[in-house]
């Protein structure tokens, strides 16, 4: 066998790891092999060569390729077979469903050997439902209006100091779809709107109160609303200020005052009465 470079071993190791991980059951069965390959790849990446014995074993495993699943005589429950297929669907979006893929893969691997409990089967039901949603999502047709709404949901999520893990995941589904130019389902969009419902109510309220072209008060001084509210991002991460956590974005209103354009807080603005507008000469 010709001598291999570290780069070649790194590439071959990563390729074999990826192949094995595509099959959650095989990945569980070959946990030791995955650990061994990953450890050697990490060493090679740091410029270390490993021992001669480690390199030889590594090359032998690469040459052998992905192992076959172990022989199994157990007849799996139908839900296990369905979940096994569902996990393959979820693997198309590993950054979103890493937990489901890992946990579901472990449960399926066990279910291929012996019957699962009702609780385990219920967990698989949840993974199957998500996979069905993903499958529908990939075939869905999304209007420009829905895309704009999804973009608003993702923007509004940044105005929260912190979303719950569930809500963050819900918004993440839409953000992933937008970033990767793929579709999303109506139920995913509605779930996103629910996740940011508090800020969405404020957004709708401010749009009604401060439409573009209207004259409003800022600390009793007149200002012109240039356009409707906008989500203004200050920085990419939440930060600490005077001992408290501050969100990285806010809903603000672009206004014009004495030739200066700036973003005003909606809470500092107020509407003129008809009588006040008449006094200012504005009909």
KALINZI-V991799 format. One record per residue. N is the residue number from 1. RES is the residue in three letters. PHI is phi in whole degrees, 0 to 359 (999 if undefined). OMEGA is omega as a letter, one per 40 degrees, with the letter a starting at -180 (999 if undefined). Layout:
n:N res:RES phi:PHI omega:OMEGA
n:N res:RES phi:PHI omega:OMEGA
//
This chain:
n:1 res:UNK phi:999 omega:i
n:2 res:UNK phi:291 omega:a
n:3 res:UNK phi:291 omega:a
n:4 res:UNK phi:256 omega:i
n:5 res:UNK phi:276 omega:i
n:6 res:UNK phi:299 omega:a
n:7 res:UNK phi:299 omega:i
n:8 res:UNK phi:297 omega:i
n:9 res:UNK phi:294 omega:i
n:10 res:UNK phi:298 omega:a
n:11 res:UNK phi:295 omega:i
n:12 res:UNK phi:293 omega:i
n:13 res:UNK phi:295 omega:i
n:14 res:UNK phi:297 omega:i
n:15 res:UNK phi:295 omega:i
n:16 res:UNK phi:292 omega:i
n:17 res:UNK phi:302 omega:a
n:18 res:UNK phi:297 omega:a
n:19 res:UNK phi:296 omega:a
n:20 res:UNK phi:295 omega:a
n:21 res:UNK phi:289 omega:i
n:22 res:UNK phi:295 omega:i
n:23 res:UNK phi:250 omega:a
n:24 res:UNK phi:300 omega:i
n:25 res:UNK phi:292 omega:i
n:26 res:UNK phi:297 omega:i
n:27 res:UNK phi:297 omega:i
n:28 res:UNK phi:291 omega:i
n:29 res:UNK phi:295 omega:a
n:30 res:UNK phi:255 omega:a
n:31 res:UNK phi:303 omega:a
n:32 res:UNK phi:296 omega:a
n:33 res:UNK phi:296 omega:i
n:34 res:UNK phi:298 omega:i
n:35 res:UNK phi:296 omega:a
n:36 res:UNK phi:297 omega:a
n:37 res:UNK phi:298 omega:a
n:38 res:UNK phi:297 omega:i
n:39 res:UNK phi:296 omega:a
n:40 res:UNK phi:291 omega:i
n:41 res:UNK phi:300 omega:i
n:42 res:UNK phi:297 omega:i
n:43 res:UNK phi:296 omega:i
n:44 res:UNK phi:299 omega:a
n:45 res:UNK phi:294 omega:i
n:46 res:UNK phi:273 omega:i
n:47 res:UNK phi:91 omega:i
n:48 res:UNK phi:269 omega:a
n:49 res:UNK phi:259 omega:a
n:50 res:UNK phi:72 omega:i
n:51 res:UNK phi:279 omega:i
n:52 res:UNK phi:300 omega:i
n:53 res:UNK phi:293 omega:i
n:54 res:UNK phi:296 omega:a
n:55 res:UNK phi:296 omega:i
n:56 res:UNK phi:295 omega:i
n:57 res:UNK phi:295 omega:i
n:58 res:UNK phi:301 omega:a
n:59 res:UNK phi:295 omega:i
n:60 res:UNK phi:297 omega:a
n:61 res:UNK phi:294 omega:i
n:62 res:UNK phi:296 omega:a
n:63 res:UNK phi:295 omega:a
n:64 res:UNK phi:289 omega:i
n:65 res:UNK phi:78 omega:a
n:66 res:UNK phi:291 omega:i
n:67 res:UNK phi:291 omega:i
n:68 res:UNK phi:278 omega:i
n:69 res:UNK phi:297 omega:i
n:70 res:UNK phi:290 omega:a
n:71 res:UNK phi:296 omega:a
n:72 res:UNK phi:223 omega:a
n:73 res:UNK phi:261 omega:a
n:74 res:UNK phi:287 omega:i
n:75 res:UNK phi:268 omega:a
n:76 res:UNK phi:291 omega:i
n:77 res:UNK phi:293 omega:a
n:78 res:UNK phi:306 omega:a
n:79 res:UNK phi:297 omega:i
n:80 res:UNK phi:293 omega:i
n:81 res:UNK phi:297 omega:i
n:82 res:UNK phi:295 omega:a
n:83 res:UNK phi:291 omega:i
n:84 res:UNK phi:299 omega:i
n:85 res:UNK phi:291 omega:a
n:86 res:UNK phi:296 omega:a
n:87 res:UNK phi:298 omega:i
n:88 res:UNK phi:297 omega:i
n:89 res:UNK phi:292 omega:i
n:90 res:UNK phi:296 omega:a
n:91 res:UNK phi:291 omega:i
n:92 res:UNK phi:286 omega:i
n:93 res:UNK phi:224 omega:a
n:94 res:UNK phi:297 omega:a
n:95 res:UNK phi:292 omega:i
n:96 res:UNK phi:267 omega:a
n:97 res:UNK phi:241 omega:i
n:98 res:UNK phi:301 omega:a
n:99 res:UNK phi:294 omega:a
n:100 res:UNK phi:298 omega:a
n:101 res:UNK phi:294 omega:a
n:102 res:UNK phi:291 omega:a
n:103 res:UNK phi:291 omega:i
n:104 res:UNK phi:297 omega:i
n:105 res:UNK phi:297 omega:i
n:106 res:UNK phi:293 omega:a
n:107 res:UNK phi:294 omega:i
n:108 res:UNK phi:297 omega:i
n:109 res:UNK phi:301 omega:i
n:110 res:UNK phi:291 omega:a
n:111 res:UNK phi:292 omega:i
n:112 res:UNK phi:282 omega:a
n:113 res:UNK phi:254 omega:a
n:114 res:UNK phi:204 omega:a
n:115 res:UNK phi:293 omega:a
n:116 res:UNK phi:266 omega:i
n:117 res:UNK phi:282 omega:i
n:118 res:UNK phi:298 omega:i
n:119 res:UNK phi:295 omega:i
n:120 res:UNK phi:294 omega:i
n:121 res:UNK phi:295 omega:i
n:122 res:UNK phi:295 omega:i
n:123 res:UNK phi:298 omega:i
n:124 res:UNK phi:297 omega:i
n:125 res:UNK phi:302 omega:i
n:126 res:UNK phi:297 omega:i
n:127 res:UNK phi:293 omega:i
n:128 res:UNK phi:296 omega:i
n:129 res:UNK phi:298 omega:i
n:130 res:UNK phi:295 omega:i
n:131 res:UNK phi:295 omega:i
n:132 res:UNK phi:297 omega:i
n:133 res:UNK phi:296 omega:i
n:134 res:UNK phi:296 omega:i
n:135 res:UNK phi:298 omega:i
n:136 res:UNK phi:294 omega:a
n:137 res:UNK phi:303 omega:a
n:138 res:UNK phi:293 omega:a
n:139 res:UNK phi:253 omega:a
n:140 res:UNK phi:288 omega:i
n:141 res:UNK phi:250 omega:a
n:142 res:UNK phi:243 omega:i
n:143 res:UNK phi:281 omega:i
n:144 res:UNK phi:297 omega:i
n:145 res:UNK phi:296 omega:i
n:146 res:UNK phi:293 omega:i
n:147 res:UNK phi:297 omega:i
n:148 res:UNK phi:297 omega:i
n:149 res:UNK phi:295 omega:i
n:150 res:UNK phi:297 omega:i
n:151 res:UNK phi:296 omega:i
n:152 res:UNK phi:295 omega:i
n:153 res:UNK phi:303 omega:a
n:154 res:UNK phi:295 omega:i
n:155 res:UNK phi:294 omega:a
n:156 res:UNK phi:296 omega:a
n:157 res:UNK phi:298 omega:a
n:158 res:UNK phi:287 omega:a
n:159 res:UNK phi:277 omega:i
n:160 res:UNK phi:273 omega:i
n:161 res:UNK phi:298 omega:i
n:162 res:UNK phi:192 omega:i
n:163 res:UNK phi:266 omega:i
n:164 res:UNK phi:296 omega:a
n:165 res:UNK phi:302 omega:a
n:166 res:UNK phi:295 omega:a
n:167 res:UNK phi:292 omega:i
n:168 res:UNK phi:297 omega:i
n:169 res:UNK phi:294 omega:a
n:170 res:UNK phi:298 omega:i
n:171 res:UNK phi:293 omega:i
n:172 res:UNK phi:300 omega:i
n:173 res:UNK phi:299 omega:i
n:174 res:UNK phi:291 omega:a
n:175 res:UNK phi:297 omega:i
n:176 res:UNK phi:298 omega:a
n:177 res:UNK phi:297 omega:i
n:178 res:UNK phi:293 omega:a
n:179 res:UNK phi:294 omega:a
n:180 res:UNK phi:255 omega:i
n:181 res:UNK phi:55 omega:i
n:182 res:UNK phi:241 omega:a
n:183 res:UNK phi:280 omega:i
n:184 res:UNK phi:216 omega:a
n:185 res:UNK phi:268 omega:i
n:186 res:UNK phi:303 omega:a
n:187 res:UNK phi:292 omega:i
n:188 res:UNK phi:294 omega:i
n:189 res:UNK phi:293 omega:i
n:190 res:UNK phi:296 omega:i
n:191 res:UNK phi:295 omega:i
n:192 res:UNK phi:295 omega:i
n:193 res:UNK phi:298 omega:i
n:194 res:UNK phi:294 omega:a
n:195 res:UNK phi:295 omega:a
n:196 res:UNK phi:242 omega:a
n:197 res:UNK phi:301 omega:a
n:198 res:UNK phi:298 omega:i
n:199 res:UNK phi:288 omega:i
n:200 res:UNK phi:294 omega:i
n:201 res:UNK phi:297 omega:i
n:202 res:UNK phi:296 omega:i
n:203 res:UNK phi:302 omega:i
n:204 res:UNK phi:295 omega:i
n:205 res:UNK phi:297 omega:a
n:206 res:UNK phi:294 omega:i
n:207 res:UNK phi:293 omega:i
n:208 res:UNK phi:289 omega:a
n:209 res:UNK phi:283 omega:a
n:210 res:UNK phi:232 omega:i
n:211 res:UNK phi:289 omega:i
n:212 res:UNK phi:301 omega:i
n:213 res:UNK phi:91 omega:a
n:214 res:UNK phi:273 omega:i
n:215 res:UNK phi:261 omega:a
n:216 res:UNK phi:226 omega:a
n:217 res:UNK phi:260 omega:i
n:218 res:UNK phi:233 omega:a
n:219 res:UNK phi:54 omega:i
n:220 res:UNK phi:69 omega:i
n:221 res:UNK phi:254 omega:a
n:222 res:UNK phi:287 omega:i
n:223 res:UNK phi:223 omega:i
n:224 res:UNK phi:258 omega:i
n:225 res:UNK phi:283 omega:a
n:226 res:UNK phi:281 omega:i
n:227 res:UNK phi:205 omega:a
n:228 res:UNK phi:294 omega:i
n:229 res:UNK phi:304 omega:i
n:230 res:UNK phi:220 omega:i
n:231 res:UNK phi:271 omega:a
n:232 res:UNK phi:259 omega:a
n:233 res:UNK phi:266 omega:i
n:234 res:UNK phi:272 omega:a
n:235 res:UNK phi:202 omega:a
n:236 res:UNK phi:280 omega:a
n:237 res:UNK phi:228 omega:i
n:238 res:UNK phi:293 omega:a
n:239 res:UNK phi:219 omega:i
n:240 res:UNK phi:262 omega:i
n:241 res:UNK phi:220 omega:a
n:242 res:UNK phi:53 omega:i
n:243 res:UNK phi:82 omega:i
n:244 res:UNK phi:235 omega:i
n:245 res:UNK phi:276 omega:a
n:246 res:UNK phi:243 omega:i
n:247 res:UNK phi:289 omega:a
n:248 res:UNK phi:268 omega:i
n:249 res:UNK phi:207 omega:i
n:250 res:UNK phi:216 omega:i
n:251 res:UNK phi:275 omega:a
n:252 res:UNK phi:231 omega:a
n:253 res:UNK phi:241 omega:i
n:254 res:UNK phi:291 omega:a
n:255 res:UNK phi:227 omega:i
n:256 res:UNK phi:239 omega:i
n:257 res:UNK phi:218 omega:i
n:258 res:UNK phi:52 omega:i
n:259 res:UNK phi:83 omega:a
n:260 res:UNK phi:258 omega:i
n:261 res:UNK phi:254 omega:i
n:262 res:UNK phi:205 omega:i
n:263 res:UNK phi:260 omega:a
n:264 res:UNK phi:256 omega:i
n:265 res:UNK phi:288 omega:a
n:266 res:UNK phi:302 omega:a
n:267 res:UNK phi:289 omega:i
n:268 res:UNK phi:266 omega:i
n:269 res:UNK phi:260 omega:i
n:270 res:UNK phi:210 omega:a
n:271 res:UNK phi:275 omega:i
n:272 res:UNK phi:282 omega:i
n:273 res:UNK phi:281 omega:i
n:274 res:UNK phi:301 omega:i
n:275 res:UNK phi:293 omega:a
n:276 res:UNK phi:292 omega:i
n:277 res:UNK phi:297 omega:i
n:278 res:UNK phi:296 omega:i
n:279 res:UNK phi:294 omega:i
n:280 res:UNK phi:276 omega:a
n:281 res:UNK phi:85 omega:a
n:282 res:UNK phi:248 omega:i
n:283 res:UNK phi:272 omega:999
//
